[in-house]
Amino acid sequence: MENQAPNPIMPAAVAYVLTHRLPCAALMLVMMMAAIWLPVLLQGLPPVMVMLVATLGLGLHILTPALIALITFGGGTMFAVQVAAIAAAGVTLLAGFALLPGLIALLVYGLIPIAAALTMMRADGIKRSAQLLALLLGALLFIGLMITAMVQDLGLREVIGQMLAPMFDEMLTQMPAGEVEAIQMLEQARQTMISVLPGLIALGLWFTWWGDLVMARNIARRYGFYRGDVSGLLDLNLGKAMAYVFLGMLLLLNLGAGDLSYFAANAAILSGGLLATQGIAVVHSWMKAKGMNLSIGLMYLMLLIWSVMIVPFVIVGLLDIWFDYRRNIPAAGG
């Protein structure tokens, strides 16, 4: 850090909010609740404006982990925990003193990002924070599903099926009775969604939360209050443990049955998504070294519009763990 160029001065209002518990907790609470209260407050506007406002609210909501990471980088563990606890108390109050929403806010938007941010500052922090975040988010999601399944005396698939039932039943009622093929396709889509939804949710949360952490690290470095691992994203290597987890889940998927097989399938989706991220870093590094900047943009565009494209990157990421493809690629930076 001593060799870095002088950093710009943070705006005074921003510095004040990030260094005082109550204003910081109020900002965190507003960001968490923005996806709910912004559309409600402006529901009298034209539909296009309501949609834009809802998008803005959702954007603020998913940036909440970035805020708590910034607080952790600058203020330390206790300060960040206190801010998260105050914001969670605010959620509980707004929910009519219901404890569950406040607890979820504290865990998902507070303690988990704090733990991942602290891990990011350690040696090899990019890798360790990615692994920890996936473990915590995945475990929290599946524990919640298992508790729900036990309370309702159902299997995991049945719980997800009940969650999706209103959406698919509504679509079914709008279909003409004679459209047998369309009804069969809808049922197939329902079963596919039931099979992969927990893993996709966990992976989506991981991508969002980890992206927030990386963005927070970049902001903190810019303003000079980040101390820790500064390795680039293109150097990401998740290690053999992640590869063994992924391969183990695939094996368990084929050998297990019932809830065990269902858990293995969705855990494989989550771990495979992390390996795909490593594969993307490998291909990005190679293209950057070759000066193929347009191809880099096309690669991300294809990933955005065609989800099947992720499969080759899973394979590249898995093989890179043993063969280290970037060893012979000139340094491409972060």
C-alpha positions as CSV (number, residue, x, y, z in Angstrom):
1,M,0.0,0.0,0.0
2,E,2.9,2.4,0.7
3,N,3.9,2.3,-3.0
4,Q,0.5,3.2,-4.3
5,A,-0.2,6.7,-5.8
6,P,-2.0,9.2,-3.6
7,N,-5.7,8.4,-3.3
8,P,-8.5,10.9,-3.9
9,I,-10.3,12.3,-0.9
10,M,-13.7,10.8,-0.1
11,P,-16.6,13.2,-0.1
12,A,-17.2,14.5,3.4
13,A,-20.9,13.4,3.5
14,V,-19.9,9.8,2.5
15,A,-17.1,9.7,5.0
16,Y,-19.5,10.9,7.8
17,V,-22.1,8.2,7.0
18,L,-19.5,5.4,6.8
19,T,-17.9,6.4,10.1
20,H,-21.1,6.8,12.3
21,R,-23.2,3.9,13.3
22,L,-26.7,5.3,13.2
23,P,-26.4,7.0,9.8
24,C,-24.7,4.0,8.4
25,A,-27.3,1.6,9.7
26,A,-30.1,3.9,8.4
27,L,-28.5,3.8,4.9
28,M,-28.2,0.0,5.1
29,L,-31.8,-0.3,6.1
30,V,-33.0,2.0,3.3
31,M,-30.9,-0.1,0.7
32,M,-32.3,-3.4,2.0
33,M,-35.9,-2.2,1.9
34,A,-35.6,-0.1,-1.3
35,A,-36.9,-2.9,-3.5
36,I,-40.2,-2.8,-1.5
37,W,-40.8,0.8,-0.5
38,L,-39.8,2.6,-3.7
39,P,-42.4,1.0,-6.0
40,V,-45.1,1.4,-3.3
41,L,-44.4,5.0,-2.7
42,L,-44.4,5.8,-6.4
43,Q,-47.2,3.4,-7.5
44,G,-49.2,6.3,-9.0
45,L,-46.7,6.9,-11.7
46,P,-47.0,5.5,-15.3
47,P,-46.1,1.8,-15.5
48,V,-42.8,2.5,-17.3
49,M,-41.7,4.8,-14.5
50,V,-42.7,2.3,-11.8
51,M,-40.7,-0.3,-13.6
52,L,-37.6,2.0,-13.7
53,V,-38.1,2.8,-10.0
54,A,-38.4,-0.9,-9.1
55,T,-35.2,-1.6,-11.0
56,L,-33.5,1.2,-9.1
57,G,-34.8,-0.2,-5.8
58,L,-33.6,-3.7,-6.7
59,G,-30.2,-2.3,-7.6
60,L,-29.9,-0.6,-4.2
61,H,-31.0,-3.8,-2.5
62,I,-28.4,-6.0,-4.1
63,L,-25.7,-3.5,-3.3
64,T,-26.3,-3.8,0.4
65,P,-23.4,-6.4,0.9
66,A,-21.1,-4.0,-0.8
67,L,-22.0,-1.3,1.8
68,I,-21.4,-3.7,4.7
69,A,-18.1,-4.8,3.2
70,L,-16.9,-1.2,2.9
71,I,-17.8,-0.7,6.5
72,T,-15.8,-3.8,7.5
73,F,-12.8,-2.7,5.5
74,G,-12.8,0.8,7.0
75,G,-14.3,0.4,10.5
76,G,-13.4,-3.2,11.5
77,T,-15.4,-6.1,12.7
78,M,-17.2,-4.7,15.8
79,F,-18.2,-1.5,14.1
80,A,-19.7,-3.5,11.1
81,V,-21.5,-6.0,13.4
82,Q,-23.0,-3.1,15.4
83,V,-24.2,-1.4,12.2
84,A,-25.7,-4.6,10.9
85,A,-27.4,-5.3,14.2
86,I,-29.0,-1.9,14.3
87,A,-30.2,-2.2,10.7
88,A,-31.6,-5.7,11.4
89,A,-33.5,-4.3,14.4
90,G,-35.0,-1.7,12.0
91,V,-36.1,-4.5,9.7
92,T,-37.7,-6.3,12.7
93,L,-39.5,-3.1,13.7
94,L,-40.8,-2.5,10.2
95,A,-42.0,-6.1,10.0
96,G,-44.3,-5.6,13.0
97,F,-41.7,-7.0,15.5
98,A,-41.4,-10.3,13.5
99,L,-38.1,-11.7,14.4
100,L,-37.5,-13.9,11.3
101,P,-37.1,-11.0,8.8
102,G,-34.6,-9.3,11.2
103,L,-32.7,-12.5,11.7
104,I,-32.4,-13.1,7.9
105,A,-31.3,-9.5,7.4
106,L,-28.6,-9.9,10.1
107,L,-27.3,-13.1,8.7
108,V,-27.6,-12.7,4.9
109,Y,-26.9,-9.0,4.6
110,G,-24.7,-8.5,7.7
111,L,-22.8,-11.3,9.2
112,I,-22.1,-13.3,6.0
113,P,-20.7,-10.3,4.1
114,I,-18.7,-9.3,7.1
115,A,-17.1,-12.7,7.4
116,A,-16.3,-12.8,3.7
117,A,-14.9,-9.3,3.8
118,L,-12.6,-10.2,6.7
119,T,-11.5,-13.3,4.8
120,M,-10.8,-11.2,1.7
121,M,-8.2,-9.2,3.6
122,R,-6.2,-12.3,4.6
123,A,-3.5,-13.9,2.5
124,D,-5.0,-15.5,-0.7
125,G,-8.2,-13.6,0.2
126,I,-9.8,-13.7,-3.3
127,K,-9.9,-17.5,-3.2
128,R,-10.8,-17.8,0.5
129,S,-13.6,-15.3,0.4
130,A,-15.1,-16.9,-2.7
131,Q,-15.0,-20.3,-1.0
132,L,-16.3,-19.1,2.4
133,L,-19.1,-17.1,0.8
134,A,-20.3,-20.1,-1.2
135,L,-20.2,-22.3,1.8
136,L,-22.1,-19.9,4.1
137,L,-24.8,-18.9,1.5
138,G,-25.3,-22.5,0.3
139,A,-25.5,-23.9,3.9
140,L,-27.9,-21.2,5.0
141,L,-30.2,-21.8,2.0
142,F,-30.2,-25.6,2.3
143,I,-30.6,-25.5,6.1
144,G,-33.6,-23.2,5.7
145,L,-35.1,-25.6,3.1
146,M,-34.5,-28.6,5.4
147,I,-36.2,-26.9,8.3
148,T,-39.2,-26.0,6.1
149,A,-39.3,-29.6,4.9
150,M,-39.3,-31.0,8.4
151,V,-41.9,-28.6,9.6
152,Q,-44.2,-29.5,6.7
153,D,-43.3,-33.2,6.8
154,L,-42.3,-33.0,3.1
155,G,-39.2,-33.8,1.0
156,L,-37.0,-31.1,-0.4
157,R,-38.3,-31.4,-3.9
158,E,-41.9,-31.2,-2.6
159,V,-41.1,-28.0,-0.7
160,I,-39.7,-26.4,-3.9
161,G,-42.7,-27.7,-5.8
162,Q,-45.1,-26.0,-3.4
163,M,-43.2,-22.7,-3.8
164,L,-43.4,-22.9,-7.6
165,A,-47.0,-24.2,-7.8
166,P,-48.8,-20.8,-7.8
167,M,-46.8,-19.6,-10.8
168,F,-47.1,-22.7,-12.9
169,D,-50.8,-23.3,-12.0
170,E,-51.6,-19.7,-13.2
171,M,-49.8,-20.4,-16.4
172,L,-51.7,-23.7,-16.8
173,T,-55.1,-22.1,-16.4
174,Q,-54.3,-19.7,-19.2
175,M,-53.5,-22.5,-21.7
176,P,-56.2,-23.8,-24.0
177,A,-57.4,-27.3,-22.9
178,G,-56.5,-28.9,-26.2
179,E,-52.8,-27.8,-26.2
180,V,-51.5,-31.2,-24.9
181,E,-48.0,-30.6,-26.2
182,A,-47.7,-27.2,-24.6
183,I,-49.0,-28.5,-21.3
184,Q,-46.5,-31.3,-21.4
185,M,-43.7,-28.8,-22.1
186,L,-44.9,-26.6,-19.2
187,E,-44.8,-29.7,-16.9
188,Q,-41.4,-30.5,-18.0
189,A,-40.3,-27.0,-17.3
190,R,-41.8,-27.2,-13.9
191,Q,-39.9,-30.4,-13.1
192,T,-36.7,-28.9,-14.4
193,M,-37.1,-25.8,-12.3
194,I,-37.8,-27.8,-9.2
195,S,-34.7,-29.9,-9.8
196,V,-32.3,-26.9,-10.1
197,L,-33.9,-24.0,-8.3
198,P,-32.0,-24.2,-4.9
199,G,-28.6,-24.4,-6.6
200,L,-29.4,-21.6,-9.0
201,I,-30.6,-19.4,-6.1
202,A,-27.4,-20.1,-4.2
203,L,-25.2,-19.5,-7.2
204,G,-27.0,-16.3,-8.0
205,L,-26.6,-15.1,-4.4
206,W,-22.9,-16.0,-4.6
207,F,-22.3,-14.1,-7.8
208,T,-24.0,-11.1,-6.5
209,W,-22.5,-11.0,-3.0
210,W,-19.0,-11.8,-4.2
211,G,-19.3,-9.2,-6.9
212,D,-20.3,-6.7,-4.3
213,L,-17.3,-7.6,-2.1
214,V,-14.9,-7.2,-5.1
215,M,-16.4,-3.8,-5.9
216,A,-16.2,-2.7,-2.3
217,R,-12.5,-3.8,-2.2
218,N,-11.8,-1.7,-5.3
219,I,-13.6,1.4,-3.8
220,A,-11.7,0.9,-0.5
221,R,-8.4,0.6,-2.3
222,R,-9.2,3.8,-4.3
223,Y,-9.8,5.8,-1.1
224,G,-6.9,4.2,0.8
225,F,-8.7,2.4,3.6
226,Y,-8.2,-1.2,2.4
227,R,-5.4,-3.3,4.0
228,G,-5.1,-6.9,2.8
229,D,-4.9,-9.1,-0.2
230,V,-4.7,-7.2,-3.5
231,S,-4.3,-10.1,-6.0
232,G,-6.2,-9.8,-9.2
233,L,-9.4,-11.6,-10.1
234,L,-7.7,-13.2,-13.1
235,D,-5.4,-15.0,-10.7
236,L,-8.4,-16.8,-9.1
237,N,-7.6,-20.5,-8.3
238,L,-10.0,-22.2,-6.0
239,G,-7.7,-25.2,-5.3
240,K,-8.1,-28.9,-5.4
241,A,-10.7,-29.0,-2.5
242,M,-13.3,-27.3,-4.7
243,A,-12.6,-29.7,-7.5
244,Y,-13.0,-32.7,-5.2
245,V,-16.3,-31.2,-3.8
246,F,-17.7,-30.8,-7.3
247,L,-16.6,-34.3,-8.4
248,G,-17.9,-35.8,-5.1
249,M,-21.3,-34.1,-5.6
250,L,-21.5,-35.6,-9.1
251,L,-20.7,-39.0,-7.8
252,L,-23.2,-38.6,-5.0
253,L,-25.8,-37.5,-7.5
254,N,-25.5,-40.7,-9.4
255,L,-25.2,-43.0,-6.4
256,G,-27.7,-41.4,-4.0
257,A,-31.4,-41.2,-4.0
258,G,-34.2,-38.9,-2.7
259,D,-33.2,-35.8,-0.8
260,L,-29.5,-36.9,-0.7
261,S,-29.4,-36.9,-4.5
262,Y,-31.4,-33.7,-4.7
263,F,-28.9,-32.0,-2.4
264,A,-25.9,-33.3,-4.4
265,A,-27.4,-32.0,-7.7
266,N,-27.8,-28.5,-6.4
267,A,-24.5,-28.5,-4.5
268,A,-22.9,-29.5,-7.8
269,I,-24.6,-26.5,-9.5
270,L,-23.1,-24.1,-6.9
271,S,-19.6,-25.6,-6.9
272,G,-19.7,-25.9,-10.7
273,G,-20.5,-22.2,-10.9
274,L,-17.4,-21.3,-8.9
275,L,-15.3,-23.5,-11.1
276,A,-16.8,-21.8,-14.2
277,T,-15.6,-18.5,-12.7
278,Q,-12.1,-19.8,-12.6
279,G,-12.5,-21.1,-16.1
280,I,-13.6,-17.6,-17.2
281,A,-10.5,-16.1,-15.5
282,V,-8.3,-18.5,-17.5
283,V,-9.9,-17.8,-20.9
284,H,-10.0,-14.0,-20.1
285,S,-6.3,-14.1,-19.2
286,W,-5.4,-15.9,-22.4
287,M,-7.5,-13.6,-24.6
288,K,-6.0,-10.5,-22.9
289,A,-2.5,-11.7,-23.4
290,K,-3.3,-12.3,-27.1
291,G,-4.8,-8.8,-27.4
292,M,-8.3,-10.2,-28.3
293,N,-10.2,-7.6,-26.4
294,L,-13.3,-7.8,-28.7
295,S,-13.4,-11.6,-28.1
296,I,-13.4,-10.9,-24.4
297,G,-16.6,-8.8,-24.7
298,L,-18.2,-11.4,-26.9
299,M,-17.4,-14.1,-24.4
300,Y,-19.2,-12.3,-21.6
301,L,-22.1,-11.4,-23.9
302,M,-22.5,-15.1,-24.9
303,L,-22.5,-16.1,-21.2
304,L,-25.2,-13.5,-20.5
305,I,-27.6,-14.6,-23.2
306,W,-26.8,-18.3,-23.5
307,S,-26.5,-20.0,-20.1
308,V,-25.3,-23.3,-21.6
309,M,-22.1,-21.6,-22.5
310,I,-21.1,-22.0,-18.8
311,V,-20.4,-25.7,-19.2
312,P,-17.1,-25.4,-21.2
313,F,-15.9,-22.9,-18.6
314,V,-16.6,-25.4,-15.8
315,I,-14.4,-27.9,-17.6
316,V,-11.6,-25.4,-18.1
317,G,-11.8,-24.3,-14.5
318,L,-11.7,-27.9,-13.3
319,L,-8.7,-28.8,-15.5
320,D,-6.9,-25.6,-14.6
321,I,-6.7,-26.7,-11.0
322,W,-4.3,-29.5,-12.0
323,F,-2.7,-28.1,-15.2
324,D,-2.4,-24.4,-14.3
325,Y,-3.0,-23.1,-17.8
326,R,-2.1,-19.5,-16.7
327,R,1.4,-20.5,-15.7
328,N,2.7,-19.9,-19.3
329,I,0.4,-16.9,-20.0
330,P,2.0,-13.4,-19.6
331,A,0.7,-11.5,-16.6
332,A,-2.6,-9.9,-17.6
333,G,-3.3,-8.0,-14.4
334,G,-6.7,-7.8,-12.7
